[in-house]
Amino acid sequence: MAGDITDTGELYSPFVGLVYMFNLIVGTGALTMPKAFAHAGWLVSLILIIFLAFMSYMTTTFVVEAMAAANAQLRWKRWEKEVEADSSEDSDNESLSPDGYENSEIRPILSVQRRGLSDPYEIVERVEMGQMASMFFNKVGVNLFYLCIIVYLYGDLAIYATAVPLSLVQVTCFTGNESCGAHAGEKNDTDPCWGSIRRIDAYRIYLAV
């Protein structure tokens, strides 16, 4: 279920990791970046790439810090439950023991064992972003978070639906012995791609796939 917390130390499966890596490495940037460089020029393109790389680094660190804070909060709640359970057991034992009163007077009030809290911000559990939003935001904040995720996903799908099929058409469509990738901007959607299949038909095929 989305937003649930996995077991301690559980990692993504190799298949899920492969899908993530493929999405990050290939994505739409590898297909559209050469054309963007050709239109914007080297200087503007490099400046924008450096700026976007810095913003990606900042947002990644924010996510890591939020995950560390979520791990600390979960471990602290778990530790509080353990302390309450230990204190309840000790109180039951003291009520049965004749020396319970003397032991309670000798033992410090805050005699708790902070086991597992040597580094509370260590990331030992995988906490999804939806779970972190429910932990740190109120209901309005959670709804806004999911709204941002929906807008992002629809925008990402729109980019994929536009850039990836169009790039594949430009690379794989041939008119006679001439590749359509060389002068793709001068081609029309009604031009033939593979025999009787037009370029627009090839685009729709790639989009459906």
Helices and strands as residue ranges (DSSP letters): H 14-25, H 29-40, H 42-96, H 100-106, H 129-136, H 139-172, E 174-175, E 178-179, G 184-186, E 192-194, E 197-198, H 199-208
